Amino acid sequence: MRNMFLILIFAGMACNAAFSADSGFKTDKYAEAVVQEIRLSPEKYLFKYVSLKVTFTDFYAIFTKFMTSAGIKPDRYLWLNVEPSPLPVLMLKQGAYLEMKKDSSITLYCKVMKFSSTGAAQYYLLIEHVDDGSKPD
């Protein structure tokens, strides 16, 4: 029994070391995209990872009806106002990086998604990481 307990402890330590050794954000899976391309043909980018350089303006306070009907609600998500804006840009509130300054240049690392349960083809960008150049990755 004691040996089993020690094996579990060492296995836990090994798993922890494996996960903590590589905690940096990797940008290699994100293709640099042009805002105009995403705006005109978002279906080509559906479920793909893209990076965009934009200017952060502010957060939107009111979500649209098709967002809330698809389960995207203000208690769980933030809607960023960026320029140029290819599609709605959303970020989960939990673990969000909120130290962005208004009118600052940022790079968004996103996944192109489609709102579920809407009749029209509505796409959005789900942010996975924000880089404003001030914090190390």
C-alpha positions in Angstrom: 0.0 0.0 0.0 2.8 2.4 0.9 4.6 1.6 -2.4 1.4 2.4 -4.3 1.1 5.7 -2.5 4.7 6.7 -3.4 4.1 5.7 -7.0 1.1 8.0 -7.2 3.0 10.9 -5.6 5.9 10.5 -8.1 3.5 10.2 -11.0 1.8 13.4 -9.9 5.1 15.2 -9.7 6.1 14.0 -13.1 2.8 15.1 -14.7 3.1 18.5 -13.0 6.6 19.0 -14.3 5.6 18.0 -17.8 2.7 20.5 -17.9 4.6 23.4 -16.2 7.7 23.1 -18.2 6.0 24.4 -21.3 3.5 27.0 -20.2 4.3 29.7 -22.8 1.8 30.6 -25.4 2.7 29.2 -28.9 1.8 31.3 -31.9 2.9 28.8 -34.6 -0.6 27.5 -35.4 -2.0 31.0 -36.1 -1.9 32.1 -39.7 -1.5 35.9 -40.1 -4.7 37.0 -41.8 -5.9 40.1 -43.5 -8.9 41.7 -42.0 -10.5 42.3 -45.4 -10.2 38.6 -46.4 -11.9 37.5 -43.2 -14.7 40.1 -43.6 -15.5 39.1 -47.2 -15.1 35.3 -46.8 -15.3 34.1 -43.2 -16.5 30.7 -44.3 -13.0 30.0 -45.7 -11.5 30.5 -42.2 -14.1 28.6 -40.2 -12.5 26.7 -37.3 -9.0 28.0 -38.4 -6.6 29.9 -36.2 -5.7 33.4 -37.3 -3.7 36.3 -35.9 -4.7 39.9 -36.6 -3.1 43.2 -35.8 -5.8 45.7 -34.8 -6.4 48.8 -32.6 -8.3 48.2 -29.4 -11.0 50.9 -28.9 -13.3 49.7 -26.1 -15.6 47.0 -25.0 -19.2 46.8 -26.2 -21.8 46.8 -23.4 -24.8 45.5 -25.2 -24.8 42.1 -27.1 -27.0 41.5 -30.2 -30.0 39.2 -30.2 -28.3 36.6 -32.3 -25.4 36.5 -29.9 -27.5 35.9 -26.8 -29.7 33.3 -28.7 -26.5 31.4 -29.5 -25.5 31.4 -25.9 -22.9 34.2 -26.1 -23.9 36.3 -23.0 -22.4 39.3 -21.3 -22.0 37.4 -18.0 -19.5 35.0 -19.6 -18.0 36.9 -22.6 -16.5 40.3 -23.5 -17.1 41.9 -26.8 -14.2 43.9 -28.0 -14.5 46.9 -30.2 -11.4 46.9 -32.5 -10.5 48.7 -35.7 -10.5 47.5 -38.3 -13.2 45.1 -37.3 -13.5 42.0 -39.5 -16.2 40.2 -37.4 -17.5 40.4 -33.8 -14.5 39.8 -31.6 -15.3 37.9 -28.4 -13.2 36.8 -25.4 -14.1 34.6 -22.4 -14.2 36.7 -19.2 -12.6 34.0 -17.1 -8.9 34.5 -17.3 -9.2 37.5 -19.6 -6.3 40.0 -20.0 -7.9 43.4 -19.3 -5.0 45.7 -19.1 -5.4 46.9 -22.7 -5.3 50.6 -23.2 -7.7 52.4 -25.4 -6.4 53.1 -28.9 -3.5 50.8 -28.4 -2.2 48.4 -31.1 -2.7 44.7 -30.2 -2.3 41.4 -31.8 -5.2 39.0 -31.5 -4.8 35.2 -31.7 -8.2 33.9 -32.5 -10.2 31.0 -33.9 -12.9 31.8 -36.4 -16.3 30.4 -35.2 -19.9 30.4 -36.3 -22.8 31.3 -34.0 -25.0 28.3 -33.4 -28.8 28.4 -33.6 -29.0 31.4 -35.9 -30.7 31.3 -39.3 -28.2 33.6 -41.0 -24.5 32.8 -41.4 -23.0 34.8 -38.6 -19.3 34.4 -37.8 -17.2 35.7 -35.0 -13.6 35.6 -33.7 -13.0 33.9 -30.4 -9.8 35.2 -28.8 -7.4 32.7 -27.3 -4.6 35.2 -26.6 -4.0 38.9 -26.7 -0.5 40.4 -27.2 -0.2 44.1 -26.6 3.6 44.1 -26.6 4.0 45.0 -23.0 4.0 41.5 -21.4 6.2 38.6 -22.3 4.6 35.6 -23.9 
